[in-house]
Amino acid sequence: MARPGTVRSTGPSPATVRTSKPNPSNARCQFRATTDTPSVIPRRNETNAHVGMHDTMPGSDAEGTPGDLRERARTALEAAWVDVGYTAPNTETYPWMWLWDSCFHSLVWLALDEPGRALRELTTALSTVDEAGYVPHMGYQLDPDHHGDLWGRRGASSITQPPMYGHAVAELVRAGTEVTPVVVERAEAGLRFLIERRTREPDSGLITVVHPWETGCDDSPRWDGLCPGGSFEGDRWRTHKNALVGSIERDRLGAPIANPEFAVASVGFNALVAFNARELAEVADAPDLSAAADDLTARIERRFDETLATWVDAGPTAPDSGRVRTADSLLPLLVTRVPHDRRVAVAELLDEDAYAGRYGPRGVHIGEPTYDPARYWRGAVWPQIAYLLWVALSRGGPDDADGAEVVRTTTIAGALRSGLAEYWDGDRGTAGGAVPQSWAGLALVLARAGAAGASGW
């Protein structure tokens, strides 16, 4: 692909000016029961969504058929399609556009043989990028004033999310879809914003996130050390997440660049930045992104802890909760070139006494005291994380092929058993969160990636 005109960051270096616009106090009144990124209603169904799990197929251990999965995925995504050009994660709970959700939805539309819809969704997801390259993690196309008190702006949020648009662009190109120059430009700009303008953790040189919502792993035990009171408690953490929006520091354009109250350099987030930069560089003429990915990867590789068989976050949580063994802390497998560390981490991922569940990779190591598959981001299988771990293993060479197949088949089984849930118990397959959730259609991507002729997928 020929390189289009590139959108680069403009203006002076980021200024550490704390915004006074967001009003988290008002937001707490409106969203006091919301434990993740604000959804559609003041009070979400926490029994199913965040505290308990529900079995969508009582008494059944049926795995489903290839036709079942394709039909379920198509039905779910068609029902969730919003005419302005994106797929709602779930029309009742999550009617807005979420950035990394839409990038994953693009992959599902591609697996449904609808490249035009895949490209349209990705185009919409990147349509809110600003001149600095900052891409908001939520779009409020249906009601631009919604949640304005929380974000201090109309139409979109004031934080970002993992930049999965690099991978989405690359997969569309590999499938033979002609991606428009403006989409490539915006994807490049989004990655350059994170690489060049986002504050780095001084010791490791890793990119910091400004809010737990930016990682996508909202209530991960990796953030427990920053929960008021010194340990995780749902109500305290919920209130604190809203308050953290108000301590974000922004540049002159309003783009989020730092947060002194949450200066975490997540290895999972950094791995996704490096991975997406490398993916985009492979299909576009962007050597600077390739070089940046290599530099970031080298910094991530220094964070490996062999005794934990995982990579450790940098910043204030590094001595304690930043060492909790979670599935997202294994995402450096997407980029690392250190054979020994890969072998150790993959062995742990495939260990039934660690992460490997009957219905996919558990979100938290089963040996962690915080492991609780019935609670939001505390141990359940998340289909987008499982998909990324499969990508890491499927590209890891012959030694990882068997492991990739285990992750692929167990994740498909979990998606089917749970009814395409937002997340599910890795050992029982019971659903948690919204059902269906559009990104669970990634199971179809996994299915199509299998041995098509032999399996019938």
DRENDO-1510 file (C-alpha; in Angstrom, 1 decimal, always signed):
<recs>
REC; n; res; u; v; w
REC; 1; MET; +0.0; +0.0; +0.0 .
REC; 2; ALA; +1.3; +3.4; -0.9 .
REC; 3; ARG; +1.6; +5.7; +2.0 .
REC; 4; PRO; -1.0; +8.4; +2.1 .
REC; 5; GLY; -0.4; +11.9; +3.4 .
REC; 6; THR; +0.3; +11.4; +7.1 .
REC; 7; VAL; -1.5; +13.2; +9.9 .
REC; 8; ARG; +1.2; +14.2; +12.4 .
REC; 9; SER; +0.9; +15.8; +15.8 .
REC; 10; THR; +1.1; +19.6; +15.5 .
REC; 11; GLY; +1.7; +22.4; +18.0 .
REC; 12; PRO; +4.0; +22.6; +21.0 .
REC; 13; SER; +5.1; +19.8; +23.2 .
REC; 14; PRO; +2.2; +18.6; +25.5 .
REC; 15; ALA; +1.6; +20.9; +28.3 .
REC; 16; THR; +0.8; +19.4; +31.7 .
REC; 17; VAL; -2.3; +21.5; +32.3 .
REC; 18; ARG; -5.0; +19.8; +34.4 .
REC; 19; THR; -8.4; +20.2; +32.8 .
REC; 20; SER; -11.2; +21.8; +34.8 .
REC; 21; LYS; -13.9; +20.8; +32.4 .
REC; 22; PRO; -15.0; +17.3; +33.5 .
REC; 23; ASN; -17.3; +17.2; +36.5 .
REC; 24; PRO; -16.9; +13.8; +38.1 .
REC; 25; SER; -19.1; +14.9; +41.0 .
REC; 26; ASN; -22.1; +15.3; +38.7 .
REC; 27; ALA; -21.1; +12.1; +36.9 .
REC; 28; ARG; -21.2; +10.1; +40.1 .
REC; 29; CYS; -24.7; +11.2; +40.7 .
REC; 30; GLN; -25.8; +10.1; +37.3 .
REC; 31; PHE; -23.7; +6.9; +37.1 .
REC; 32; ARG; -23.3; +5.9; +40.7 .
REC; 33; ALA; -23.9; +2.2; +40.0 .
REC; 34; THR; -21.8; +1.9; +36.9 .
REC; 35; THR; -18.7; -0.2; +37.4 .
REC; 36; ASP; -17.3; +0.1; +34.0 .
REC; 37; THR; -17.2; +2.8; +31.3 .
REC; 38; PRO; -20.6; +4.6; +31.6 .
REC; 39; SER; -23.3; +2.8; +29.8 .
REC; 40; VAL; -26.8; +3.7; +28.8 .
REC; 41; ILE; -28.7; +3.7; +32.1 .
REC; 42; PRO; -28.0; +5.1; +35.6 .
REC; 43; ARG; -28.2; +1.7; +37.1 .
REC; 44; ARG; -26.8; -1.4; +35.3 .
REC; 45; ASN; -28.0; -4.9; +36.1 .
REC; 46; GLU; -25.1; -5.8; +38.4 .
REC; 47; THR; -26.5; -9.2; +39.3 .
REC; 48; ASN; -25.7; -10.5; +35.9 .
REC; 49; ALA; -23.3; -7.9; +34.5 .
REC; 50; HIS; -20.7; -7.5; +37.3 .
REC; 51; VAL; -21.3; -9.6; +40.3 .
REC; 52; GLY; -22.9; -12.9; +39.3 .
REC; 53; MET; -23.0; -15.1; +36.3 .
REC; 54; HIS; -25.9; -16.8; +34.5 .
REC; 55; ASP; -26.0; -20.0; +32.6 .
REC; 56; THR; -27.5; -19.3; +29.2 .
REC; 57; MET; -27.7; -23.0; +28.3 .
REC; 58; PRO; -28.9; -24.7; +31.5 .
REC; 59; GLY; -28.0; -28.4; +31.7 .
REC; 60; SER; -26.4; -28.3; +28.3 .
REC; 61; ASP; -22.8; -29.0; +27.4 .
REC; 62; ALA; -23.4; -28.6; +23.7 .
REC; 63; GLU; -20.6; -26.9; +21.8 .
REC; 64; GLY; -22.8; -25.9; +18.8 .
REC; 65; THR; -22.0; -26.3; +15.2 .
REC; 66; PRO; -20.2; -24.2; +12.6 .
REC; 67; GLY; -23.5; -23.1; +11.2 .
REC; 68; ASP; -24.7; -22.2; +14.7 .
REC; 69; LEU; -21.8; -20.0; +15.4 .
REC; 70; ARG; -22.0; -18.2; +12.1 .
REC; 71; GLU; -25.7; -17.7; +12.4 .
REC; 72; ARG; -25.5; -16.5; +16.0 .
REC; 73; ALA; -22.7; -14.0; +15.2 .
REC; 74; ARG; -24.6; -12.6; +12.2 .
REC; 75; THR; -27.8; -12.3; +14.1 .
REC; 76; ALA; -26.1; -10.6; +17.0 .
REC; 77; LEU; -24.2; -8.1; +14.9 .
REC; 78; GLU; -27.1; -7.4; +12.5 .
REC; 79; ALA; -29.4; -6.6; +15.5 .
REC; 80; ALA; -26.8; -4.3; +17.0 .
REC; 81; TRP; -26.0; -2.4; +13.9 .
REC; 82; VAL; -26.5; +1.4; +14.2 .
REC; 83; ASP; -27.3; +3.2; +11.0 .
REC; 84; VAL; -24.7; +5.9; +11.6 .
REC; 85; GLY; -22.0; +3.3; +11.0 .
REC; 86; TYR; -21.1; +1.1; +13.9 .
REC; 87; THR; -22.1; -2.0; +15.8 .
REC; 88; ALA; -23.3; -1.4; +19.4 .
REC; 89; PRO; -21.6; -3.8; +21.8 .
REC; 90; ASN; -25.1; -4.5; +23.2 .
REC; 91; THR; -28.1; -2.4; +22.2 .
REC; 92; GLU; -29.6; -2.2; +25.7 .
REC; 93; THR; -26.5; -2.0; +27.9 .
REC; 94; TYR; -23.9; -0.5; +25.6 .
REC; 95; PRO; -25.6; +1.5; +22.7 .
REC; 96; TRP; -22.7; +3.8; +22.2 .
REC; 97; MET; -19.6; +3.3; +20.0 .
REC; 98; TRP; -16.5; +1.9; +21.8 .
REC; 99; LEU; -13.2; +2.2; +20.1 .
REC; 100; TRP; -11.6; -1.2; +20.6 .
REC; 101; ASP; -15.0; -2.9; +20.4 .
REC; 102; SER; -15.5; -1.5; +16.9 .
REC; 103; CYS; -12.0; -2.6; +15.8 .
REC; 104; PHE; -12.9; -6.1; +16.9 .
REC; 105; HIS; -16.3; -5.8; +15.2 .
REC; 106; SER; -14.6; -5.0; +12.0 .
REC; 107; LEU; -12.8; -8.4; +12.2 .
REC; 108; VAL; -16.1; -10.1; +12.8 .
REC; 109; TRP; -17.8; -8.4; +9.8 .
REC; 110; LEU; -14.8; -9.5; +7.7 .
REC; 111; ALA; -15.4; -13.1; +8.9 .
REC; 112; LEU; -19.0; -12.7; +7.9 .
REC; 113; ASP; -17.8; -11.8; +4.4 .
REC; 114; GLU; -18.9; -8.2; +4.7 .
REC; 115; PRO; -15.7; -6.2; +4.1 .
REC; 116; GLY; -17.7; -3.1; +3.2 .
REC; 117; ARG; -19.4; -3.1; +6.6 .
REC; 118; ALA; -16.0; -3.9; +8.3 .
REC; 119; LEU; -14.4; -0.8; +6.7 .
REC; 120; ARG; -17.4; +1.4; +7.5 .
REC; 121; GLU; -17.2; +0.4; +11.2 .
REC; 122; LEU; -13.5; +1.1; +11.3 .
REC; 123; THR; -14.0; +4.4; +9.5 .
REC; 124; THR; -16.6; +5.5; +12.1 .
REC; 125; ALA; -14.4; +4.4; +15.0 .
REC; 126; LEU; -11.6; +6.7; +13.7 .
REC; 127; SER; -13.9; +9.6; +12.7 .
REC; 128; THR; -13.5; +11.4; +16.1 .
REC; 129; VAL; -9.7; +11.7; +15.9 .
REC; 130; ASP; -8.4; +15.2; +16.7 .
REC; 131; GLU; -5.5; +17.1; +15.1 .
REC; 132; ALA; -3.1; +15.8; +17.7 .
REC; 133; GLY; -4.0; +12.2; +16.8 .
REC; 134; TYR; -5.9; +11.5; +19.9 .
REC; 135; VAL; -8.7; +9.0; +19.3 .
REC; 136; PRO; -11.6; +9.0; +21.9 .
REC; 137; HIS; -12.6; +5.7; +23.3 .
REC; 138; MET; -16.3; +6.4; +23.0 .
REC; 139; GLY; -18.5; +8.1; +20.5 .
REC; 140; TYR; -22.0; +9.5; +21.3 .
REC; 141; GLN; -23.3; +9.8; +17.8 .
REC; 142; LEU; -26.8; +9.0; +18.9 .
REC; 143; ASP; -26.9; +11.7; +21.6 .
REC; 144; PRO; -23.8; +14.1; +21.6 .
REC; 145; ASP; -24.8; +15.6; +25.0 .
REC; 146; HIS; -24.9; +12.2; +26.8 .
REC; 147; HIS; -22.3; +11.9; +29.6 .
REC; 148; GLY; -21.1; +15.4; +28.8 .
REC; 149; ASP; -20.8; +16.2; +32.5 .
REC; 150; LEU; -18.3; +13.3; +32.9 .
REC; 151; TRP; -16.1; +14.0; +29.9 .
REC; 152; GLY; -16.3; +17.8; +29.7 .
REC; 153; ARG; -17.0; +17.7; +26.0 .
REC; 154; ARG; -19.8; +16.8; +23.5 .
REC; 155; GLY; -20.0; +13.9; +21.2 .
REC; 156; ALA; -17.1; +11.8; +22.5 .
REC; 157; SER; -15.1; +10.8; +25.6 .
REC; 158; SER; -11.9; +12.4; +26.8 .
REC; 159; ILE; -9.7; +9.3; +27.2 .
REC; 160; THR; -8.7; +6.6; +24.7 .
REC; 161; GLN; -8.5; +2.8; +24.5 .
REC; 162; PRO; -6.0; +0.2; +23.2 .
REC; 163; PRO; -5.3; +1.1; +19.5 .
REC; 164; MET; -6.6; -2.0; +17.9 .
REC; 165; TYR; -7.2; -0.1; +14.7 .
REC; 166; GLY; -3.6; -0.9; +13.5 .
REC; 167; HIS; -4.4; -4.6; +13.6 .
REC; 168; ALA; -7.9; -4.1; +12.0 .
REC; 169; VAL; -6.4; -2.1; +9.1 .
REC; 170; ALA; -3.8; -4.8; +8.5 .
REC; 171; GLU; -6.3; -7.6; +8.5 .
REC; 172; LEU; -8.6; -5.8; +6.1 .
REC; 173; VAL; -5.6; -5.2; +3.7 .
REC; 174; ARG; -4.5; -8.9; +4.0 .
REC; 175; ALA; -8.1; -9.9; +3.1 .
REC; 176; GLY; -7.9; -7.8; -0.1 .
REC; 177; THR; -10.0; -4.9; +1.1 .
REC; 178; GLU; -9.0; -1.5; -0.2 .
REC; 179; VAL; -8.7; +0.6; +2.9 .
REC; 180; THR; -9.2; +4.3; +2.3 .
REC; 181; PRO; -6.2; +6.6; +2.7 .
REC; 182; VAL; -8.0; +8.7; +5.4 .
REC; 183; VAL; -8.5; +5.6; +7.6 .
REC; 184; VAL; -4.8; +4.7; +7.3 .
REC; 185; GLU; -3.9; +8.3; +8.1 .
REC; 186; ARG; -6.0; +8.4; +11.2 .
REC; 187; ALA; -4.7; +5.0; +12.4 .
REC; 188; GLU; -1.1; +6.3; +12.0 .
REC; 189; ALA; -2.0; +9.5; +13.8 .
REC; 190; GLY; -3.6; +7.6; +16.7 .
REC; 191; LEU; -0.5; +5.5; +17.2 .
REC; 192; ARG; +1.9; +8.4; +16.9 .
REC; 193; PHE; -0.1; +10.3; +19.5 .
REC; 194; LEU; +0.5; +7.5; +22.0 .
REC; 195; ILE; +4.1; +6.9; +21.0 .
REC; 196; GLU; +5.2; +10.6; +20.8 .
REC; 197; ARG; +2.9; +12.6; +23.0 .
REC; 198; ARG; +1.7; +10.4; +25.8 .
REC; 199; THR; +3.8; +10.7; +29.0 .
REC; 200; ARG; +6.3; +7.9; +29.7 .
REC; 201; GLU; +7.0; +6.3; +33.0 .
REC; 202; PRO; +10.5; +7.6; +33.8 .
REC; 203; ASP; +12.3; +4.4; +34.9 .
REC; 204; SER; +11.0; +2.0; +32.2 .
REC; 205; GLY; +10.3; +4.4; +29.4 .
REC; 206; LEU; +6.9; +2.7; +28.9 .
REC; 207; ILE; +3.8; +4.7; +27.9 .
REC; 208; THR; +1.4; +5.5; +30.8 .
REC; 209; VAL; -2.3; +5.3; +30.7 .
REC; 210; VAL; -4.4; +8.1; +32.3 .
REC; 211; HIS; -7.3; +5.9; +33.5 .
REC; 212; PRO; -8.1; +2.3; +34.1 .
REC; 213; TRP; -10.8; +2.5; +31.4 .
REC; 214; GLU; -8.0; +3.2; +28.8 .
REC; 215; THR; -6.6; -0.3; +29.3 .
REC; 216; GLY; -10.0; -1.9; +28.6 .
REC; 217; CYS; -9.5; -4.0; +31.8 .
REC; 218; ASP; -11.6; -1.7; +34.0 .
REC; 219; ASP; -11.5; -3.5; +37.3 .
REC; 220; SER; -8.4; -5.6; +36.9 .
REC; 221; PRO; -6.7; -6.6; +40.1 .
REC; 222; ARG; -3.6; -5.0; +38.6 .
REC; 223; TRP; -5.1; -1.6; +39.7 .
REC; 224; ASP; -5.9; -2.7; +43.3 .
REC; 225; GLY; -3.0; -0.9; +44.8 .
REC; 226; LEU; -4.5; +2.4; +43.7 .
REC; 227; CYS; -8.0; +1.7; +45.1 .
REC; 228; PRO; -8.7; +4.0; +48.0 .
REC; 229; GLY; -8.5; +2.2; +51.3 .
REC; 230; GLY; -5.6; +0.0; +50.1 .
REC; 231; SER; -7.6; -2.9; +48.7 .
REC; 232; PHE; -10.2; -3.5; +46.1 .
REC; 233; GLU; -13.9; -2.8; +47.0 .
REC; 234; GLY; -16.4; -2.3; +44.3 .
REC; 235; ASP; -18.2; +0.8; +45.5 .
REC; 236; ARG; -15.0; +2.7; +46.4 .
REC; 237; TRP; -13.4; +1.8; +43.1 .
REC; 238; ARG; -16.4; +2.9; +41.1 .
REC; 239; THR; -16.4; +6.3; +42.8 .
REC; 240; HIS; -12.6; +6.6; +42.3 .
REC; 241; LYS; -12.8; +5.8; +38.6 .
REC; 242; ASN; -15.2; +8.7; +38.0 .
REC; 243; ALA; -13.0; +11.0; +40.1 .
REC; 244; LEU; -9.9; +10.0; +38.1 .
REC; 245; VAL; -11.4; +11.7; +35.1 .
REC; 246; GLY; -10.9; +15.0; +36.8 .
REC; 247; SER; -7.2; +14.6; +37.5 .
REC; 248; ILE; -6.2; +13.9; +33.9 .
REC; 249; GLU; -3.7; +16.4; +32.5 .
REC; 250; ARG; -4.2; +17.5; +28.9 .
REC; 251; ASP; -2.4; +19.3; +26.1 .
REC; 252; ARG; -3.5; +22.6; +24.6 .
REC; 253; LEU; -6.0; +20.7; +22.4 .
REC; 254; GLY; -7.5; +18.8; +25.3 .
REC; 255; ALA; -5.9; +15.5; +24.5 .
REC; 256; PRO; -5.1; +13.3; +27.6 .
REC; 257; ILE; -1.4; +13.0; +28.2 .
REC; 258; ALA; -0.9; +12.2; +31.9 .
REC; 259; ASN; -2.7; +11.5; +35.2 .
REC; 260; PRO; -0.6; +11.9; +38.3 .
REC; 261; GLU; -3.3; +10.0; +40.2 .
REC; 262; PHE; -3.0; +7.0; +37.9 .
REC; 263; ALA; +0.5; +7.0; +36.4 .
REC; 264; VAL; +0.5; +3.3; +35.5 .
REC; 265; ALA; +2.5; +1.9; +32.6 .
REC; 266; SER; +0.6; -1.2; +31.9 .
REC; 267; VAL; +2.6; -3.9; +30.0 .
REC; 268; GLY; -0.6; -5.1; +28.4 .
REC; 269; PHE; -1.5; -1.7; +27.0 .
REC; 270; ASN; +2.1; -1.1; +25.9 .
REC; 271; ALA; +2.2; -4.5; +24.1 .
REC; 272; LEU; -1.0; -3.5; +22.2 .
REC; 273; VAL; +0.6; -0.2; +21.2 .
REC; 274; ALA; +3.7; -2.0; +19.9 .
REC; 275; PHE; +1.7; -4.8; +18.2 .
REC; 276; ASN; -0.6; -2.4; +16.4 .
REC; 277; ALA; +2.2; -0.1; +15.4 .
REC; 278; ARG; +4.0; -3.1; +13.9 .
REC; 279; GLU; +0.8; -4.4; +12.2 .
REC; 280; LEU; +0.1; -1.0; +10.6 .
REC; 281; ALA; +3.8; -0.6; +9.5 .
REC; 282; GLU; +3.6; -3.9; +7.7 .
REC; 283; VAL; +0.8; -2.7; +5.3 .
REC; 284; ALA; +1.6; +1.0; +5.1 .
REC; 285; ASP; +4.9; +2.8; +4.5 .
REC; 286; ALA; +5.5; +3.8; +8.1 .
REC; 287; PRO; +9.0; +2.9; +9.1 .
REC; 288; ASP; +8.9; +5.2; +12.1 .
REC; 289; LEU; +6.1; +3.1; +13.6 .
REC; 290; SER; +8.1; -0.1; +13.0 .
REC; 291; ALA; +11.1; +1.4; +14.8 .
REC; 292; ALA; +8.9; +2.7; +17.7 .
REC; 293; ALA; +7.4; -0.8; +18.0 .
REC; 294; ASP; +10.9; -2.3; +18.3 .
REC; 295; ASP; +11.9; +0.2; +20.9 .
REC; 296; LEU; +8.7; -0.3; +23.0 .
REC; 297; THR; +9.1; -4.1; +22.7 .
REC; 298; ALA; +12.6; -3.9; +24.1 .
REC; 299; ARG; +11.4; -1.9; +27.1 .
REC; 300; ILE; +8.5; -4.4; +27.7 .
REC; 301; GLU; +10.9; -7.3; +27.6 .
REC; 302; ARG; +12.9; -5.9; +30.5 .
REC; 303; ARG; +9.7; -6.3; +32.6 .
REC; 304; PHE; +9.6; -10.1; +32.6 .
REC; 305; ASP; +9.6; -11.8; +36.0 .
REC; 306; GLU; +10.4; -15.5; +35.6 .
REC; 307; THR; +9.2; -16.4; +39.1 .
REC; 308; LEU; +5.7; -15.0; +38.2 .
REC; 309; ALA; +6.0; -16.2; +34.5 .
REC; 310; THR; +4.6; -12.9; +33.4 .
REC; 311; TRP; +5.5; -9.3; +32.7 .
REC; 312; VAL; +5.2; -6.7; +35.5 .
REC; 313; ASP; +3.7; -3.2; +35.1 .
REC; 314; ALA; +5.9; -0.1; +35.7 .
REC; 315; GLY; +4.9; +2.9; +37.9 .
REC; 316; PRO; +3.3; +3.1; +41.3 .
REC; 317; THR; +1.8; -0.4; +41.2 .
REC; 318; ALA; +5.0; -2.2; +40.2 .
REC; 319; PRO; +5.9; -3.4; +43.8 .
REC; 320; ASP; +2.4; -4.8; +44.5 .
REC; 321; SER; -0.7; -5.1; +42.4 .
REC; 322; GLY; +1.2; -4.5; +39.2 .
REC; 323; ARG; +2.6; -8.0; +39.7 .
REC; 324; VAL; -0.8; -9.9; +39.8 .
REC; 325; ARG; -0.9; -12.6; +37.2 .
REC; 326; THR; -3.6; -11.7; +34.7 .
REC; 327; ALA; -4.3; -12.7; +31.1 .
REC; 328; ASP; -3.7; -9.2; +29.8 .
REC; 329; SER; -0.2; -9.2; +31.4 .
REC; 330; LEU; +0.6; -12.0; +28.9 .
REC; 331; LEU; -0.2; -9.8; +25.9 .
REC; 332; PRO; +3.6; -9.1; +25.5 .
REC; 333; LEU; +3.5; -12.5; +23.8 .
REC; 334; LEU; +2.3; -10.6; +20.8 .
REC; 335; VAL; +5.6; -8.8; +20.4 .
REC; 336; THR; +8.4; -10.4; +22.5 .
REC; 337; ARG; +11.3; -12.0; +20.7 .
REC; 338; VAL; +12.9; -13.6; +23.8 .
REC; 339; PRO; +12.5; -17.4; +23.3 .
REC; 340; HIS; +13.0; -18.4; +26.9 .
REC; 341; ASP; +10.4; -15.8; +28.3 .
REC; 342; ARG; +7.9; -16.9; +25.6 .
REC; 343; ARG; +8.3; -20.6; +26.6 .
REC; 344; VAL; +7.8; -19.9; +30.3 .
REC; 345; ALA; +4.8; -17.6; +29.7 .
REC; 346; VAL; +3.1; -19.9; +27.2 .
REC; 347; ALA; +3.5; -22.9; +29.5 .
REC; 348; GLU; +1.8; -21.0; +32.2 .
REC; 349; LEU; -1.0; -19.9; +29.8 .
REC; 350; LEU; -1.7; -23.5; +28.9 .
REC; 351; ASP; -1.5; -24.9; +32.5 .
REC; 352; GLU; -4.9; -25.9; +33.8 .
REC; 353; ASP; -3.7; -24.9; +37.3 .
REC; 354; ALA; -3.0; -21.4; +36.1 .
REC; 355; TYR; -5.0; -19.9; +33.2 .
REC; 356; ALA; -6.2; -22.7; +31.0 .
REC; 357; GLY; -9.9; -23.3; +31.4 .
REC; 358; ARG; -12.3; -25.7; +29.6 .
REC; 359; TYR; -13.9; -22.7; +28.0 .
REC; 360; GLY; -10.9; -20.5; +27.3 .
REC; 361; PRO; -8.1; -18.7; +29.1 .
REC; 362; ARG; -9.1; -17.4; +32.5 .
REC; 363; GLY; -8.6; -13.7; +33.0 .
REC; 364; VAL; -6.7; -14.1; +36.2 .
REC; 365; HIS; -4.4; -16.9; +37.3 .
REC; 366; ILE; -6.4; -19.3; +39.3 .
REC; 367; GLY; -3.7; -19.2; +42.1 .
REC; 368; GLU; -4.2; -15.5; +42.7 .
REC; 369; PRO; -6.1; -14.6; +45.9 .
REC; 370; THR; -8.1; -12.1; +43.8 .
REC; 371; TYR; -9.3; -14.8; +41.4 .
REC; 372; ASP; -13.1; -14.6; +41.1 .
REC; 373; PRO; -14.6; -15.6; +37.8 .
REC; 374; ALA; -18.0; -14.3; +38.8 .
REC; 375; ARG; -16.8; -10.7; +39.2 .
REC; 376; TYR; -16.1; -8.1; +36.5 .
REC; 377; TRP; -12.5; -8.3; +35.3 .
REC; 378; ARG; -11.5; -10.5; +38.3 .
REC; 379; GLY; -11.1; -13.9; +36.6 .
REC; 380; ALA; -13.5; -14.6; +33.7 .
REC; 381; VAL; -12.6; -15.3; +30.1 .
REC; 382; TRP; -12.8; -12.2; +27.9 .
REC; 383; PRO; -13.2; -13.1; +24.2 .
REC; 384; GLN; -11.1; -10.2; +23.0 .
REC; 385; ILE; -8.2; -11.1; +25.3 .
REC; 386; ALA; -8.5; -14.7; +24.3 .
REC; 387; TYR; -8.4; -13.8; +20.6 .
REC; 388; LEU; -5.3; -11.7; +21.1 .
REC; 389; LEU; -3.6; -14.5; +23.0 .
REC; 390; TRP; -4.5; -16.8; +20.1 .
REC; 391; VAL; -3.0; -14.4; +17.6 .
REC; 392; ALA; +0.2; -14.3; +19.7 .
REC; 393; LEU; +0.5; -18.1; +19.7 .
REC; 394; SER; -0.6; -18.6; +16.1 .
REC; 395; ARG; +2.2; -16.4; +15.0 .
REC; 396; GLY; +4.7; -17.9; +17.3 .
REC; 397; GLY; +5.9; -20.6; +15.1 .
REC; 398; PRO; +5.6; -24.5; +15.2 .
REC; 399; ASP; +6.4; -24.7; +19.0 .
REC; 400; ASP; +3.3; -22.7; +19.8 .
REC; 401; ALA; +0.9; -24.3; +17.2 .
REC; 402; ASP; -0.6; -26.8; +19.7 .
REC; 403; GLY; -1.1; -24.1; +22.3 .
REC; 404; ALA; -2.8; -21.8; +19.7 .
REC; 405; GLU; -5.2; -24.6; +18.9 .
REC; 406; VAL; -6.1; -25.1; +22.5 .
REC; 407; VAL; -6.8; -21.4; +23.0 .
REC; 408; ARG; -8.8; -21.3; +19.7 .
REC; 409; THR; -11.1; -24.3; +20.4 .
REC; 410; THR; -11.7; -23.6; +24.1 .
REC; 411; THR; -12.6; -20.0; +23.4 .
REC; 412; ILE; -15.0; -21.0; +20.6 .
REC; 413; ALA; -16.6; -23.5; +23.1 .
REC; 414; GLY; -17.0; -20.8; +25.7 .
REC; 415; ALA; -18.6; -18.3; +23.3 .
REC; 416; LEU; -21.1; -20.9; +22.2 .
REC; 417; ARG; -21.9; -22.1; +25.7 .
REC; 418; SER; -22.4; -18.6; +27.1 .
REC; 419; GLY; -24.6; -17.4; +24.2 .
REC; 420; LEU; -21.9; -15.0; +22.9 .
REC; 421; ALA; -21.6; -13.3; +26.3 .
REC; 422; GLU; -19.6; -10.3; +27.2 .
REC; 423; TYR; -17.4; -12.6; +29.3 .
REC; 424; TRP; -17.8; -16.1; +30.9 .
REC; 425; ASP; -16.5; -18.5; +33.5 .
REC; 426; GLY; -13.6; -20.4; +32.0 .
REC; 427; ASP; -14.5; -23.6; +33.8 .
REC; 428; ARG; -18.3; -23.6; +33.6 .
REC; 429; GLY; -19.0; -21.5; +30.6 .
REC; 430; THR; -21.6; -19.5; +32.4 .
REC; 431; ALA; -22.3; -16.1; +31.0 .
REC; 432; GLY; -21.5; -12.7; +32.6 .
REC; 433; GLY; -22.3; -9.2; +31.5 .
REC; 434; ALA; -24.4; -8.4; +28.5 .
REC; 435; VAL; -25.7; -11.3; +26.3 .
REC; 436; PRO; -25.1; -11.2; +23.4 .
REC; 437; GLN; -22.1; -9.0; +23.2 .
REC; 438; SER; -20.9; -8.2; +19.7 .
REC; 439; TRP; -17.2; -8.8; +20.3 .
REC; 440; ALA; -17.9; -12.4; +21.2 .
REC; 441; GLY; -18.4; -12.8; +17.5 .
REC; 442; LEU; -14.6; -13.1; +17.5 .
REC; 443; ALA; -15.2; -16.8; +18.0 .
REC; 444; LEU; -16.2; -16.9; +14.4 .
REC; 445; VAL; -12.9; -15.3; +13.4 .
REC; 446; LEU; -11.2; -18.1; +15.4 .
REC; 447; ALA; -13.4; -20.7; +13.8 .
REC; 448; ARG; -12.6; -19.6; +10.3 .
REC; 449; ALA; -8.9; -19.6; +11.2 .
REC; 450; GLY; -9.0; -23.3; +11.9 .
REC; 451; ALA; -8.4; -26.1; +9.6 .
REC; 452; ALA; -11.3; -25.2; +7.4 .
REC; 453; GLY; -11.5; -28.3; +5.2 .
REC; 454; ALA; -11.1; -30.8; +8.1 .
REC; 455; SER; -13.2; -29.1; +10.7 .
REC; 456; GLY; -16.0; -27.7; +8.5 .
REC; 457; TRP; -15.6; -24.3; +10.0 .
</recs>
